[in-house]
Amino acid sequence: MKELAVALRAEQVAREDLVMFVNACFSCTGQHEFYNDARGQAVSIEFLHEYILGNYRRLYTRTLAAGINHFNRAQIVLNLLATGRDTPAADRREEGALIAATLRALPPPRAYRVLELLRSRRINNRRSRAIIREFVAGRPDPDFDAVKYRSKLRSAVVHAHLKLGDERGPFLFHGWRKRVYTRPLLEKFRQAHYTQEALFELPFTIAEGLAYKHGIPRAVFLERIDSRLTQAERLRLQGSAARADGTELSVDLSRVPLTRLALYALSLSPQARQERRAELHGALVQTTARTLGRAPLTLGRVAAVLDNSYSSSGSHEKRRRPYGVALASHYLLSAAAREYRAFWTTPVEDPLLNKPRGQTDLATPLLDALEWGPDLVVVVSDGYDNGPPNAVADLTRIFRTRLDPGRRTSIIHANPVFDSELFAPRGLGTSVPTVGVRDAEDLPTVLGFARFAEGAAPLSELEYYLAARVRVLLERDARKRGVPSPLGPEVSPQGLPEEAEPSLEEEEV
Amino acid sequence: MGRGSAVKKQLGLQGLRVAPSQVYGNFRLVPVLRDMVRGDLRMTQRKYKDDLAVVSLGGEPMAPGLKYASYIPHGLVMSWDKQQVEAAVETRLTKPDGKQLKVGPFSLRVMHRMVRREDRQQLRLLPLHLAMEGFLALHFAGPEIAWHEYSRESLSRGLSPRIEQSVPGWANAAFAQALRVFEIHEQQVGMLIYRADVLLSAFILAHPDDYRALHQPMLEDFYGELLLQYGFLEEVTPLGGSIHEQRVSSLKDLRAEVARLRQDWADFVQDVMGEGLLKTDVTATPVYEAGPFTLERFITSLEPSAENHIGEMILREEDGTIEYLKTYRLSAAQTRRAYLLKQLAAAGWNLDDAALNLRTTKAELIVRIHNAGFDHLFKPEVLEQAQRHQSRR
């Protein structure tokens, strides 16, 4: 009897640990938040990684497939490669496949950054070298990578003792000092050190430094490099281009990922937002439709309680991110739900024209939302509730126990902010499951994950959930590369919807 | 500066509302809201970038006379004319105020009076310095009767120079953080600042926009030394209260319960947490009559066992609403000094009578006054004799 109790308790602890970890991996990026500084965040998330890695290695690995954010995926890959010796023989194959697939799925700058960190953290073993070799060999445009990520690629090549065999070898180690290259892009890079013309054929980040060297005026440079800009660069440079010389960079807003688009809209001045309201709103609606097309989400009567208090203005590293996530969730939920109403903490006429202001009174909008009688209430907030403090925790508990014991209305709290002191996103009491989010696009995934955060589902189900997601990830990766799945067909993911492809293609070239 | 006579009154918070506190470390910041904003009194900040300011309290600025010297980073400009209100808010005032002098590498500003009429309906005041000056000037003239114990210096020059120390807000990094992460309410006009749940200062203005502008500059103001002293006490809890589960049978009840929580908190602040300032008698002295407003400064009872504040406020004459309030918490030592002076003055500066009132001996009283920080009040031989007498016991 006693052994059973111990086993049950152990199972509960394991489940809570994992839920905490996955939640942290959704929201934390080791950056400064409104309430916590970057140092605290980094220490906190680092500890969590080490703790989970040491105790639940297999589940730690499988978290890679849970749809967590890029920062934490990179951390997991690094930690796994650093401790390859501890992998049980049975898990080696899956772990290797997951690491490789994750690296391929990460945005290239992040993936190359991981390779660079392998070198600076002196992680060098047979598996790491094989992973590096495989990653570099699998890149679609080797010359482009050699030019754009030259120093990172070079450090990876040195670290893994790679023989590149073609002109990239001399290019990485001699650069423009070599006489001539036969590959056109490498040759352009060499020429760009001597003539201005060649520079406009290069990727923007490389051309930028060379343009300064040649003394090309910023406005001229931006106008001529226009065709080489990636979507993300285009969006980022809008403001500075307009400041430089009133240059208009054409940007197709409907191709930008949803949360980034929301953040872009919020970064504009109030006048600009007012003037371009129709355009921004249209783009947001269109992007939402595209996001939902990729990851279908159909909901019934949904109320969103959205936090636009002053703390949702984020920090200097994550400007307005909590508010941006709330705004993007507003669009996403309104498109996914049959009936939808938004309740902001400070009532707004038009959320697109508003700015984070005022105290966090979650109780009033939550009561309004509950009175409307929805099937699902989604609270998007950083979890700091001060009007009055912790009223929401009490309120939801009593609502659950006395007013709605039959769970007709489910309440879910999505938190874009990681609290480094709690090692988790700050919650709203015990009756509301809290899940971390990085982007509003994660909402379909985290809504699926919320049942684990609630504590209703047992550990085995969580394990199965992660295993199924691993399978989906690896199959998708294999399909993309046109090879058979590395795990073979023994387990099949039942009833798990095809998840959204993290929108990398758009962010990248 | 027409000075009226002192009256006893209670501050209270008529027309104002207290919202739930926001906590950072061991700071508790309690927002004060105003539901009805009349908008006929506005305050703007005027920055001074001088290392020291000398304010002449009477007579011409450059003439010899009574002076108040302090580091003054900013003053407040108060306007109460409808037209001028707009102008004062919209424009940055760069009118010369006093005279700027260069003293070596330092700059010094000589100003005329604590409160100065600048225009028909515009007043410049030096926040909190006004109250502090009132505090320093308590019994400043020294003994009125030349009892033989008092030194020649104290008989001829009074207590001059009278010095007190205070702590600037930026001396405490946690305070800066607490102000940064504080979420300002839409109708917020003021704030009660608690450190380790001890009231440190209250700051209230007439208009929410003015408050929003003056929220961050609170860091430049000066505070009692509890700002530093209580820095290592443990973190305070959010204090939200809880909902009575039995009373809830519908969403409406739940809403009522949340409203009750807010009300309970507001009452708790007024009755318990702010009791030492809001519910006790203060001695208020009118300083300036400005149209429909009176500027007053006040001081609490100076009982060493109670919490003591000094401060200044602007009251609307018709209904006594507080339109401006800024307070400073006296430290125990500061209270003791003022208390002893008050006792001496009450006994006509006669040490035997004062000792009798305080139920102590004359020797002990002399040592006490000396230890409190009045070094030159007594003749050296009187002090020595008292100290010898004390140590013999």
Contacts between the chains, C-beta under 8 A, distances in Angstrom:
chain1	res1	chain2	res2	distance
A	34	B	181	6.5
A	35	B	181	5.9
A	309	B	183	5.3
A	310	B	183	4.2
A	310	B	184	6.7
A	311	B	181	6.9
A	311	B	183	6.0
A	346	B	186	7.1
A	357	B	184	7.8
A	357	B	186	7.5
A	358	B	183	6.4
A	358	B	184	7.1
A	358	B	185	6.1
A	358	B	186	5.5
A	359	B	19	7.1
A	359	B	22	7.5
A	359	B	31	7.4
A	359	B	183	4.5
A	359	B	184	7.6
A	359	B	185	5.1
A	360	B	183	6.3
A	363	B	258	4.9
A	364	B	258	7.5
A	367	B	251	6.4
A	367	B	254	6.4
A	367	B	255	5.1
A	367	B	258	6.9
A	370	B	251	5.7
A	371	B	251	5.3
A	386	B	20	5.9
A	386	B	21	7.7
A	386	B	22	5.0
A	386	B	183	6.8
A	386	B	238	7.5
A	387	B	19	6.9
A	387	B	20	5.5
A	387	B	262	7.8
A	388	B	20	3.8
A	388	B	240	4.6
A	388	B	241	6.6
A	388	B	258	7.5
A	388	B	261	4.9
A	388	B	262	5.8
A	388	B	265	5.8
A	389	B	20	6.0
A	389	B	21	7.5
A	389	B	22	8.0
A	389	B	23	7.5
A	389	B	238	3.6
A	389	B	239	7.0
A	389	B	240	3.9
A	390	B	238	6.2
A	390	B	240	4.3
A	391	B	240	5.9
A	391	B	243	7.4
A	391	B	258	5.5
A	391	B	261	5.8
A	394	B	240	7.9
A	394	B	242	5.5
A	394	B	243	4.5
A	395	B	243	6.6
A	395	B	254	6.1
A	395	B	258	6.6
A	398	B	243	5.8
A	398	B	245	5.4
A	398	B	248	5.4
A	398	B	254	6.6
A	399	B	251	7.9
A	399	B	254	6.8
A	401	B	245	7.4
A	402	B	245	6.6
A	402	B	248	5.6
A	402	B	249	7.1
A	403	B	248	7.2
A	403	B	249	7.8
A	403	B	250	7.0
A	403	B	251	6.7
A	403	B	254	7.3
